[in-house]
Amino acid sequence: MLTRITTIICLFMTASIYAQVGGESTYQFLNLMSSPRQAALGGKTITNYDNDVTGGLFNPASINAEMDNQLSLNYSSYLGGISYGTAAYAYTWDRHVQTLHIGMTYVNYGSFDGYDLNGVSTGTFTGNEAALSAGYAYQIPFSDFYLGANLKLITSKLEQYNSIGIATDLGAMYINERLDFHAALVIRNLGTQIITYAGLNERLPLEVSLGLSQTLENMPLRWHLTFENLQTWPIGFSNPSRATTDLDGNQTQEKVGFLNEVLRHTIIGAELFPERGFNIRLGYNFRRAEELRIADQRNFSGLSFGVGIKLNKMRFNFAHARYTGAGNANFFGIQIDLR
């Protein structure tokens, strides 16, 4: 199985790697949050190593035997009337093959009214995208290091345009059981379009993330620190609406300093009672907060929180993420133990 993972890595590393964030590549939905737990912890958490089967969607190195026969279904009524959801399932084949993981992400952009150049109605149209993934993880023998890979088939339909793509996620994780400390590195969306929308081959939303987390020794709290979009520097640009004008009419643009750049790559989160039947989660996404904040108005952009409740063989999860005063998002999920 390690040979198969190595083959996948070599195949996709031959593709060109570009640095991009939002708006500069296609299939942007691939970087949406995969679960209410992830959303509550700030949006991108890659260091969880437990029975949360949705963790394998973002970091394949987290796939493990505790996920055996766990089914997770998640849904969000996202911004602008967009709805999307994820599903994940894992099965432990045997002690030799270990655990296999499958997942799906689906986005529905709703209905739109179409018009031609003369303003004549052309009827309504829709848009939706989906990604089906299969993943596997492998522990390096006699070590605390784990490697994993997801292979994803991507489909997209926007009005009359269709596209198909293929991509892989590569993950590595280090687990120190004595300190209950986890560190992870993930390279996501290495791949290419197989069928383009209109003859132009577009980049996929490559993303590199580094994560750290640990449970405190004398308190049932696990902290999470994630550095996202490490493939891009700088990530921040001055906002024209925040320019200042002096008494002489001279305008000064907003300056994004080094510390501000670092913070825009940073996500922090904390989970209280991480191993109990009831969890409380809190997160803060600095980039979201900085890009969506409004001058002289407090709207708590970047803040997120949520809870998890276990009842028998089911765990219910909820999260609320703050974006702007005009739009926020709620996330709902259920995980079922089918054993």
ROTIMI-767954 format. One record per residue (C-alpha): x, y, z; residue in three letters; residue number from 1. Coordinates in nm, 3 decimals, decimal comma. Layout:
% residues N
xx  yy  zz  res  n
X  Y  Z  ALA  NUM
...
***
This chain:
% residues 339
xx  yy  zz  res  n
0,000  0,000  0,000  MET  1
0,292  0,235  0,068  LEU  2
0,403  0,174  -0,292  THR  3
0,061  0,287  -0,415  ARG  4
0,081  0,609  -0,211  ILE  5
0,430  0,677  -0,348  THR  6
0,304  0,624  -0,703  THR  7
0,023  0,875  -0,650  ILE  8
0,268  1,129  -0,509  ILE  9
0,503  1,093  -0,807  CYS  10
0,216  1,117  -1,055  LEU  11
0,083  1,446  -0,926  PHE  12
0,414  1,609  -0,840  MET  13
0,482  1,614  -1,215  THR  14
0,201  1,868  -1,255  ALA  15
0,287  2,238  -1,234  SER  16
0,247  2,382  -0,883  ILE  17
0,116  2,736  -0,856  TYR  18
0,061  2,961  -0,557  ALA  19
-0,289  3,097  -0,538  GLN  20
-0,564  3,192  -0,298  VAL  21
-0,928  3,274  -0,374  GLY  22
-1,037  3,394  -0,716  GLY  23
-0,724  3,277  -0,898  GLU  24
-0,815  2,913  -0,965  SER  25
-1,109  2,687  -1,036  THR  26
-1,286  2,436  -0,808  TYR  27
-1,262  2,673  -0,510  GLN  28
-1,520  2,463  -0,325  PHE  29
-1,248  2,205  -0,253  LEU  30
-1,120  2,426  0,029  ASN  31
-1,455  2,470  0,203  LEU  32
-1,480  2,346  0,560  MET  33
-1,557  1,976  0,579  SER  34
-1,750  1,958  0,908  SER  35
-1,908  2,163  1,191  PRO  36
-1,618  2,064  1,416  ARG  37
-1,366  2,207  1,173  GLN  38
-1,577  2,519  1,121  ALA  39
-1,605  2,580  1,495  ALA  40
-1,227  2,555  1,541  LEU  41
-1,161  2,833  1,290  GLY  42
-1,209  2,662  0,955  GLY  43
-0,903  2,446  0,891  LYS  44
-0,798  2,193  1,152  THR  45
-0,569  1,914  1,032  ILE  46
-0,430  1,760  1,352  THR  47
-0,724  1,563  1,494  ASN  48
-0,651  1,191  1,516  TYR  49
-0,960  1,017  1,652  ASP  50
-1,289  0,870  1,531  ASN  51
-1,396  1,192  1,353  ASP  52
-1,420  1,044  1,005  VAL  53
-1,453  1,384  0,836  THR  54
-1,092  1,459  0,933  GLY  55
-0,980  1,235  0,647  GLY  56
-1,134  1,474  0,394  LEU  57
-0,881  1,746  0,479  PHE  58
-0,583  1,545  0,605  ASN  59
-0,559  1,186  0,478  PRO  60
-0,281  1,113  0,729  ALA  61
-0,547  1,126  1,003  SER  62
-0,727  0,816  0,869  ILE  63
-0,710  0,550  1,141  ASN  64
-0,878  0,239  1,280  ALA  65
-1,093  0,438  1,525  GLU  66
-1,290  0,561  1,220  MET  67
-1,400  0,206  1,139  ASP  68
-1,768  0,196  1,039  ASN  69
-1,820  0,563  1,121  GLN  70
-2,057  0,749  0,886  LEU  71
-2,069  1,129  0,890  SER  72
-2,317  1,358  0,715  LEU  73
-2,281  1,737  0,726  ASN  74
-2,473  2,029  0,580  TYR  75
-2,444  2,407  0,568  SER  76
-2,672  2,679  0,439  SER  77
-2,383  2,892  0,324  TYR  78
-2,355  3,255  0,220  LEU  79
-2,569  3,396  -0,062  GLY  80
-2,815  3,106  -0,059  GLY  81
-2,544  2,852  -0,145  ILE  82
-2,587  2,513  0,016  SER  83
-2,321  2,250  0,050  TYR  84
-2,255  1,931  0,237  GLY  85
-2,002  1,657  0,297  THR  86
-2,020  1,286  0,366  ALA  87
-1,749  1,047  0,485  ALA  88
-1,720  0,680  0,574  TYR  89
-1,429  0,459  0,680  ALA  90
-1,391  0,083  0,696  TYR  91
-1,111  -0,121  0,849  THR  92
-1,056  -0,412  0,612  TRP  93
-0,819  -0,615  0,830  ASP  94
-0,495  -0,575  1,028  ARG  95
-0,289  -0,592  0,709  HIS  96
-0,484  -0,358  0,477  VAL  97
-0,606  -0,144  0,771  GLN  98
-0,851  0,145  0,712  THR  99
-0,997  0,270  0,383  LEU  100
-1,174  0,607  0,362  HIS  101
-1,424  0,749  0,114  ILE  102
-1,576  1,096  0,111  GLY  103
-1,778  1,341  -0,090  MET  104
-1,820  1,719  -0,102  THR  105
-2,115  1,870  -0,287  TYR  106
-2,208  2,233  -0,355  VAL  107
-2,531  2,368  -0,503  ASN  108
-2,518  2,735  -0,610  TYR  109
-2,894  2,757  -0,665  GLY  110
-3,092  2,894  -0,961  SER  111
-3,008  3,205  -1,164  PHE  112
-3,191  3,411  -1,422  ASP  113
-3,008  3,421  -1,755  GLY  114
-3,006  3,709  -2,007  TYR  115
-2,831  3,765  -2,338  ASP  116
-2,637  4,079  -2,440  LEU  117
-2,960  4,254  -2,535  ASN  118
-3,125  4,188  -2,200  GLY  119
-3,358  3,921  -2,335  VAL  120
-3,429  3,644  -2,087  SER  121
-3,273  3,306  -2,170  THR  122
-3,441  3,125  -1,882  GLY  123
-3,300  2,998  -1,556  THR  124
-2,985  2,795  -1,504  PHE  125
-2,811  2,625  -1,215  THR  126
-2,461  2,549  -1,096  GLY  127
-2,322  2,268  -0,885  ASN  128
-1,993  2,097  -0,813  GLU  129
-1,889  1,774  -0,643  ALA  130
-1,576  1,584  -0,546  ALA  131
-1,557  1,213  -0,467  LEU  132
-1,248  1,099  -0,277  SER  133
-1,082  0,776  -0,169  ALA  134
-0,807  0,784  0,093  GLY  135
-0,559  0,571  0,281  TYR  136
-0,301  0,629  0,557  ALA  137
0,011  0,437  0,654  TYR  138
0,220  0,445  0,969  GLN  139
0,593  0,435  0,909  ILE  140
0,708  0,121  1,098  PRO  141
0,858  0,175  1,444  PHE  142
0,796  0,550  1,432  SER  143
0,546  0,817  1,533  ASP  144
0,497  0,937  1,175  PHE  145
0,195  0,877  0,954  TYR  146
0,154  0,937  0,580  LEU  147
-0,170  0,956  0,384  GLY  148
-0,314  1,037  0,043  ALA  149
-0,657  1,113  -0,103  ASN  150
-0,739  1,069  -0,470  LEU  151
-1,027  1,293  -0,584  LYS  152
-1,248  1,295  -0,889  LEU  153
-1,402  1,640  -0,941  ILE  154
-1,706  1,737  -1,147  THR  155
-1,844  2,084  -1,208  SER  156
-2,143  2,220  -1,399  LYS  157
-2,193  2,595  -1,433  LEU  158
-2,480  2,680  -1,668  GLU  159
-2,399  2,500  -1,999  GLN  160
-2,032  2,457  -1,912  TYR  161
-1,899  2,134  -1,767  ASN  162
-1,561  2,038  -1,631  SER  163
-1,396  1,728  -1,486  ILE  164
-1,075  1,723  -1,288  GLY  165
-0,857  1,492  -1,083  ILE  166
-0,649  1,580  -0,778  ALA  167
-0,474  1,437  -0,476  THR  168
-0,419  1,546  -0,117  ASP  169
-0,096  1,446  0,057  LEU  170
-0,065  1,448  0,435  GLY  171
0,195  1,375  0,699  ALA  172
0,141  1,366  1,074  MET  173
0,360  1,327  1,382  TYR  174
0,200  1,205  1,706  ILE  175
0,372  1,213  2,043  ASN  176
0,144  1,007  2,266  GLU  177
0,335  1,088  2,585  ARG  178
0,281  1,463  2,540  LEU  179
-0,048  1,421  2,350  ASP  180
0,103  1,650  2,087  PHE  181
0,020  1,637  1,716  HIS  182
0,187  1,810  1,420  ALA  183
0,067  1,783  1,060  ALA  184
0,158  1,906  0,713  LEU  185
-0,091  1,884  0,427  VAL  186
-0,060  1,965  0,056  ILE  187
-0,406  1,975  -0,097  ARG  188
-0,547  1,978  -0,451  ASN  189
-0,245  1,874  -0,653  LEU  190
-0,393  1,795  -0,991  GLY  191
-0,535  1,916  -1,319  THR  192
-0,849  1,953  -1,526  GLN  193
-0,925  1,661  -1,756  ILE  194
-1,212  1,839  -1,930  ILE  195
-1,213  2,220  -1,926  THR  196
-1,514  2,454  -1,929  TYR  197
-1,436  2,624  -2,261  ALA  198
-1,096  2,506  -2,379  GLY  199
-0,889  2,697  -2,120  LEU  200
-0,704  2,484  -1,867  ASN  201
-0,729  2,650  -1,524  GLU  202
-0,527  2,594  -1,208  ARG  203
-0,661  2,402  -0,913  LEU  204
-0,670  2,573  -0,569  PRO  205
-0,344  2,437  -0,433  LEU  206
-0,309  2,486  -0,059  GLU  207
-0,034  2,403  0,190  VAL  208
-0,117  2,397  0,562  SER  209
0,080  2,327  0,878  LEU  210
-0,097  2,241  1,203  GLY  211
-0,007  2,191  1,569  LEU  212
-0,227  2,082  1,860  SER  213
-0,198  1,949  2,213  GLN  214
-0,417  1,860  2,507  THR  215
-0,323  2,044  2,825  LEU  216
-0,188  1,825  3,104  GLU  217
-0,410  1,945  3,388  ASN  218
-0,710  2,072  3,197  MET  219
-0,951  1,897  2,954  PRO  220
-0,874  2,142  2,674  LEU  221
-0,700  2,089  2,341  ARG  222
-0,554  2,390  2,161  TRP  223
-0,512  2,407  1,784  HIS  224
-0,280  2,628  1,581  LEU  225
-0,299  2,617  1,200  THR  226
-0,098  2,807  0,942  PHE  227
-0,289  2,810  0,612  GLU  228
-0,198  2,905  0,254  ASN  229
0,175  2,869  0,314  LEU  230
0,224  2,842  -0,063  GLN  231
0,149  3,216  -0,098  THR  232
0,341  3,515  0,038  TRP  233
0,230  3,788  0,073  PRO  234
-0,134  3,700  0,123  ILE  235
-0,257  4,045  0,228  GLY  236
-0,325  4,346  0,007  PHE  237
-0,422  4,700  0,099  SER  238
-0,795  4,772  0,103  ASN  239
-0,880  5,091  -0,094  PRO  240
-1,177  5,158  0,134  SER  241
-0,940  5,193  0,430  ARG  242
-0,726  5,466  0,273  ALA  243
-0,690  5,784  0,482  THR  244
-0,690  6,144  0,360  THR  245
-0,514  6,431  0,537  ASP  246
-0,617  6,798  0,548  LEU  247
-0,431  6,870  0,224  ASP  248
-0,618  6,599  0,037  GLY  249
-0,323  6,359  0,024  ASN  250
-0,434  5,999  0,037  GLN  251
-0,242  5,724  0,218  THR  252
-0,315  5,363  0,136  GLN  253
-0,345  5,096  0,403  GLU  254
-0,016  4,925  0,479  LYS  255
-0,002  4,551  0,548  VAL  256
0,301  4,490  0,770  GLY  257
0,498  4,171  0,830  PHE  258
0,312  4,082  1,151  LEU  259
-0,022  4,136  0,979  ASN  260
0,091  3,905  0,697  GLU  261
0,183  3,634  0,947  VAL  262
-0,149  3,665  1,126  LEU  263
-0,342  3,632  0,800  ARG  264
-0,195  3,285  0,767  HIS  265
-0,297  3,193  1,122  THR  266
-0,600  3,016  1,266  ILE  267
-0,639  2,937  1,636  ILE  268
-0,890  2,711  1,806  GLY  269
-0,968  2,536  2,133  ALA  270
-1,184  2,237  2,219  GLU  271
-1,307  2,187  2,575  LEU  272
-1,368  1,826  2,683  PHE  273
-1,226  1,688  2,353  PRO  274
-1,269  1,322  2,456  GLU  275
-1,603  1,350  2,636  ARG  276
-1,961  1,312  2,520  GLY  277
-2,010  1,689  2,524  PHE  278
-1,763  1,928  2,356  ASN  279
-1,743  2,306  2,338  ILE  280
-1,536  2,456  2,053  ARG  281
-1,411  2,804  1,977  LEU  282
-1,199  2,936  1,691  GLY  283
-1,067  3,252  1,531  TYR  284
-0,962  3,297  1,168  ASN  285
-0,737  3,605  1,142  PHE  286
-0,751  3,633  0,761  ARG  287
-1,128  3,617  0,754  ARG  288
-1,144  3,875  1,032  ALA  289
-0,906  4,116  0,859  GLU  290
-1,050  4,088  0,510  GLU  291
-1,414  4,120  0,618  LEU  292
-1,392  4,371  0,900  ARG  293
-1,565  4,706  0,854  ILE  294
-1,397  5,022  0,982  ALA  295
-1,558  5,172  1,293  ASP  296
-1,797  4,879  1,326  GLN  297
-1,766  4,568  1,541  ARG  298
-1,905  4,261  1,366  ASN  299
-1,684  3,985  1,514  PHE  300
-1,573  3,862  1,170  SER  301
-1,346  3,558  1,196  GLY  302
-1,499  3,425  1,516  LEU  303
-1,658  3,080  1,525  SER  304
-1,796  2,851  1,791  PHE  305
-1,982  2,524  1,821  GLY  306
-2,078  2,221  2,026  VAL  307
-2,078  1,843  1,994  GLY  308
-2,316  1,611  2,178  ILE  309
-2,297  1,231  2,182  LYS  310
-2,615  1,029  2,232  LEU  311
-2,564  0,652  2,228  ASN  312
-2,410  0,575  1,887  LYS  313
-2,473  0,917  1,737  MET  314
-2,288  1,244  1,775  ARG  315
-2,455  1,571  1,676  PHE  316
-2,238  1,870  1,586  ASN  317
-2,324  2,236  1,533  PHE  318
-2,113  2,540  1,449  ALA  319
-2,171  2,908  1,379  HIS  320
-1,914  3,110  1,186  ALA  321
-1,913  3,490  1,172  ARG  322
-1,835  3,651  0,837  TYR  323
-1,997  3,994  0,814  THR  324
-2,291  4,177  0,964  GLY  325
-2,484  4,089  0,648  ALA  326
-2,405  3,721  0,632  GLY  327
-2,298  3,436  0,859  ASN  328
-2,310  3,059  0,829  ALA  329
-2,438  2,768  1,035  ASN  330
-2,311  2,412  1,003  PHE  331
-2,494  2,095  1,108  PHE  332
-2,360  1,742  1,123  GLY  333
-2,427  1,394  1,252  ILE  334
-2,186  1,103  1,291  GLN  335
-2,326  0,752  1,331  ILE  336
-2,139  0,453  1,470  ASP  337
-2,251  0,162  1,250  LEU  338
-2,066  -0,106  1,447  ARG  339
***
